[in-house]
Amino acid sequence: MAKTDPLPLTKLELQIMQVIWRDGAGTVAAVQDSLDQPLAYTTVQTMLNILHRKGKLKRELRGRAFVYKPTVTHAKASVQAARDLIDRMFGGSSEELVMSLIKSRQLDPDKIAELTRCLEEEEGSR
Protein backbone atom coordinates (compact mmCIF):
# COMPACT_ATOMS: atom_id res chain seq x y z
CA MET A 1 0.00 0.00 0.00
CA ALA A 2 1.18 3.52 -0.75
CA LYS A 3 2.33 5.80 2.02
CA THR A 4 0.02 8.75 2.71
CA ASP A 5 1.37 11.81 0.90
CA PRO A 6 1.60 14.83 3.22
CA LEU A 7 1.40 17.27 0.30
CA PRO A 8 -1.88 19.13 -0.11
CA LEU A 9 -4.39 18.00 -2.68
CA THR A 10 -4.59 19.68 -6.07
CA LYS A 11 -7.85 21.42 -6.96
CA LEU A 12 -9.12 18.45 -8.99
CA GLU A 13 -7.96 15.92 -6.39
CA LEU A 14 -9.84 17.89 -3.75
CA GLN A 15 -13.03 17.93 -5.84
CA ILE A 16 -12.82 14.16 -6.22
CA MET A 17 -12.02 13.63 -2.54
CA GLN A 18 -15.02 15.78 -1.58
CA VAL A 19 -17.28 13.40 -3.51
CA ILE A 20 -15.69 10.40 -1.80
CA TRP A 21 -15.90 12.02 1.66
CA ARG A 22 -19.56 12.96 1.08
CA ASP A 23 -20.60 9.57 -0.31
CA GLY A 24 -18.24 7.40 1.78
CA ALA A 25 -17.10 5.43 -1.28
CA GLY A 26 -17.53 5.34 -5.02
CA THR A 27 -16.71 3.77 -8.33
CA VAL A 28 -15.25 5.76 -11.20
CA ALA A 29 -18.72 6.12 -12.75
CA ALA A 30 -20.33 7.19 -9.45
CA VAL A 31 -17.65 9.81 -8.81
CA GLN A 32 -17.91 11.05 -12.41
CA ASP A 33 -21.69 11.47 -12.04
CA SER A 34 -21.31 13.35 -8.73
CA LEU A 35 -18.77 15.92 -9.90
CA ASP A 36 -19.97 19.47 -10.57
CA GLN A 37 -17.90 19.75 -13.72
CA PRO A 38 -18.11 17.25 -16.56
CA LEU A 39 -14.97 15.14 -16.82
CA ALA A 40 -14.18 12.18 -19.04
CA TYR A 41 -14.44 8.75 -17.43
CA THR A 42 -10.74 8.17 -18.09
CA THR A 43 -9.79 11.46 -16.40
CA VAL A 44 -11.72 10.51 -13.25
CA GLN A 45 -10.19 7.03 -13.37
CA THR A 46 -6.68 8.50 -13.68
CA MET A 47 -7.27 10.88 -10.77
CA LEU A 48 -8.64 8.11 -8.55
CA ASN A 49 -5.59 5.98 -9.38
CA ILE A 50 -3.27 8.89 -8.53
CA LEU A 51 -5.06 9.40 -5.20
CA HIS A 52 -4.76 5.66 -4.56
CA ARG A 53 -1.01 5.74 -5.29
CA LYS A 54 -0.63 8.74 -2.98
CA GLY A 55 -2.33 6.77 -0.23
CA LYS A 56 -5.37 9.06 0.00
CA LEU A 57 -7.72 6.31 -1.18
CA LYS A 58 -7.93 2.56 -0.86
CA ARG A 59 -9.75 0.43 -3.39
CA GLU A 60 -11.53 -2.88 -3.43
CA LEU A 61 -12.57 -4.82 -6.50
CA ARG A 62 -16.32 -5.48 -6.51
CA GLY A 63 -17.42 -7.36 -9.56
CA ARG A 64 -15.70 -5.66 -12.46
CA ALA A 65 -15.23 -2.24 -10.86
CA PHE A 66 -13.05 -0.82 -8.13
CA VAL A 67 -14.77 0.91 -5.23
CA TYR A 68 -12.65 3.70 -3.78
CA LYS A 69 -12.78 4.68 -0.09
CA PRO A 70 -10.90 7.46 1.73
CA THR A 71 -7.90 6.66 3.91
CA VAL A 72 -7.61 10.24 5.12
CA THR A 73 -10.42 12.24 6.71
CA HIS A 74 -11.54 15.64 5.52
CA ALA A 75 -10.39 17.08 8.86
CA LYS A 76 -6.88 15.64 8.50
CA ALA A 77 -6.58 16.85 4.90
CA SER A 78 -7.72 20.33 6.02
CA VAL A 79 -5.05 20.44 8.73
CA GLN A 80 -2.39 19.35 6.23
CA ALA A 81 -3.49 21.99 3.70
CA ALA A 82 -3.55 24.74 6.33
CA ARG A 83 -0.10 23.75 7.61
CA ASP A 84 1.26 23.76 4.07
CA LEU A 85 -0.22 27.21 3.38
CA ILE A 86 1.21 28.62 6.61
CA ASP A 87 4.63 27.11 5.93
CA ARG A 88 4.84 28.21 2.28
CA MET A 89 3.19 31.62 2.41
CA PHE A 90 3.88 32.81 5.95
CA GLY A 91 7.19 31.20 6.90
CA GLY A 92 5.49 28.87 9.37
CA SER A 93 3.88 31.75 11.28
CA SER A 94 0.17 31.34 11.93
CA GLU A 95 0.25 34.85 13.42
CA GLU A 96 1.31 36.21 10.01
CA LEU A 97 -1.65 34.39 8.43
CA VAL A 98 -4.05 35.97 10.93
CA MET A 99 -2.52 39.42 10.37
CA SER A 100 -2.92 38.94 6.62
CA LEU A 101 -6.60 38.12 7.14
CA ILE A 102 -7.03 41.22 9.31
CA LYS A 103 -5.22 43.50 6.85
CA SER A 104 -7.32 42.20 3.95
CA ARG A 105 -10.46 42.78 6.05
CA GLN A 106 -11.44 39.13 5.97
CA LEU A 107 -11.42 39.18 9.78
CA ASP A 108 -13.11 42.03 11.61
CA PRO A 109 -13.27 42.74 15.37
CA ASP A 110 -16.63 40.94 15.72
CA LYS A 111 -15.28 37.79 14.05
CA ILE A 112 -12.12 37.94 16.18
CA ALA A 113 -14.26 38.19 19.33
CA GLU A 114 -16.33 35.21 18.17
CA LEU A 115 -13.19 33.18 17.43
CA THR A 116 -11.75 34.13 20.82
CA ARG A 117 -14.90 32.80 22.53
CA CYS A 118 -14.64 29.56 20.53
CA LEU A 119 -10.97 29.22 21.49
CA GLU A 120 -11.77 29.77 25.17
CA GLU A 121 -14.55 27.16 25.02
CA GLU A 122 -12.19 24.71 23.31
CA GLU A 123 -9.49 25.29 25.92
CA GLY A 124 -12.06 24.94 28.72
CA SER A 125 -13.23 21.57 27.42
CA ARG A 126 -9.71 20.11 27.55
Secondary structure as the mmCIF struct_conf table of DSSP 4:
data_model
#
loop_
_struct_conf.conf_type_id
_struct_conf.id
_struct_conf.beg_label_comp_id
_struct_conf.beg_label_asym_id
_struct_conf.beg_label_seq_id
_struct_conf.end_label_comp_id
_struct_conf.end_label_asym_id
_struct_conf.end_label_seq_id
HELX_LH_PP_P HELX_LH_PP_P1 ALA A 2 ASP A 5
BEND BEND1 LEU A 7 LEU A 7
HELX_LH_PP_P HELX_LH_PP_P2 PRO A 8 THR A 10
HELX_RH_AL_P HELX_RH_AL_P1 LYS A 11 ASP A 23
BEND BEND2 GLY A 24 GLY A 24
STRN STRN1 GLY A 26 GLY A 26
HELX_RH_AL_P HELX_RH_AL_P2 VAL A 28 SER A 34
BEND BEND3 ASP A 36 GLN A 37
HELX_RH_AL_P HELX_RH_AL_P3 TYR A 41 ARG A 53
TURN_TY1_P TURN_TY1_P1 LYS A 54 GLY A 55
BEND BEND4 LYS A 56 LYS A 56
STRN STRN2 LEU A 57 ARG A 62
TURN_TY1_P TURN_TY1_P2 GLY A 63 ARG A 64
STRN STRN3 ALA A 65 PRO A 70
BEND BEND5 THR A 71 VAL A 72
HELX_RH_AL_P HELX_RH_AL_P4 HIS A 74 PHE A 90
TURN_TY1_P TURN_TY1_P3 GLY A 91 GLY A 92
HELX_RH_AL_P HELX_RH_AL_P5 SER A 94 LYS A 103
TURN_TY1_P TURN_TY1_P4 SER A 104 ARG A 105
BEND BEND6 GLN A 106 LEU A 107
HELX_RH_AL_P HELX_RH_AL_P6 PRO A 109 GLY A 124
TURN_TY1_P TURN_TY1_P5 SER A 125 SER A 125
#
